[in-house]
C-alpha cells in the first residue's frame, strides 16, 4: 500500500506536469511543421492526462487504479517507441515519461509478485 501511495504521488506530479506542458504546446500550433507532429503531441497529452488522473486514484487507494496504471504505462512506453520511430528525435520530456512508465510498470509487477508470494 505504501508503494501504491508513492507511485500515486509521483504519477500525479510527473504526468500532471507533462500534460500541462503538452497542452500549452498544443494551444500554440505554430510549433508544429507537420500534422503528424501535432497528432503525436495530442496522443501524448491524452496519455499523460490519463496518467495524472490514474495517479490521483492510485494515491487514494483504488484497487482498479493499479491495473489502469499498468495499462497506461504500457501505452506510454509503446507510444514513445512508436513516436521515436515515426518522428525521429523527441523532446526529453517524452523520454523521461517513457522511462518513468517503464520503471512504474516493473515496480507494480514486482509488488504484485511479492503480494502473491506472501
N, C-alpha and C positions, 0 to 999 in steps of 0.2 A: 504494500500500500504506500510505503514511503517513496519507492521508485516511481510509482504512478503519479504522486503529487509533484515530485521534482520534474518529471517529464512534462507534466501538465503546465507548470510554470514556464519551463523552457520553450515548449511549443507555442504557448501564447505569446511570449516575448519575441522569439525569433521569427515565427511566421506572421505574427501581427505586424512587426516592422517590415518584413518583406512584402506583405500585402499592401501596406500603406505606401511604401516606396514604388511598387508596381502601379498602384492606382494613380499616383502623382505623374508617373511617366505616361500612362495611358491617357491622361487628360491633356497631354501635350503631344498630339500625334505627329508633330513636325519632326520628332526624333527618329521616326521610322521612315526608312527609304524604300521599304518593300512591304507589301501586305502580309507576307509570311512572317516577318518580324513582329508585326502587330498582333497576329493571331497567336504566335508563341507567347508573347507577353500577356495576352488575355488568359491563355491556358494556365500559365504560371501564377497569375494573380488569383484566379479562382481556386487553384490548388492551395496556395498559401492562405487564402481566406478560410477555406475549409479546415486547414491545419490549425489555424488560430482558434476557430470555434471548437474543434475537437480537443484542443489543449484545455480550453475552459471547462468542458465537461469531464475531461480526464482529471483535472485538478479537484473537481467536486466529487470524484469517486464513482462515476457511472461505469458500470461494467462493459456496456456496449461501446464505450469510447475507446477501450483498448483495441478492439478489432477494427474500429474506424481509423485509429491512428496507424495501425499496421497497413491497412488498405491505402491510406493516403501516403504513407512512407513509400510503399511500392510504386504508387503512381508518380510521386515526385522523383524518385530515382530513375524510373523509366522515362519520364518526360525530360529530365536533364540529359540523359544519354541520347534520346531522340533529337532534342534541340541542338545538342552539340554536333550530331552528325548532319543535321539539316542546315544549320546556320553557320557553323564553324566555331569561332571564338564567342564565348558568352561572358557577360559581366561576372565578377567574382561572387556576387550575391547568389547567383544560380548554383555555382559550385559549392559554396558554403551550405546552402539549403539542401542540396543533394547529399552532401557528406553527413549533415546532421540527421537527415531522414534515414540514411543507411545505419548510422550508429543507434538511432532510436529503434529501428527495426530489429537489430541484433539484440539490444538490451531487453526489449519486450519479449523476444523469443527465449532468451536465456532465463528471464524471470518466470516465464510460463513453464519451462522445463524444470526449474528448481521447485516451483509450486507443485507440479505433478509428482516429483520425486519425494516430496515431504509428506 
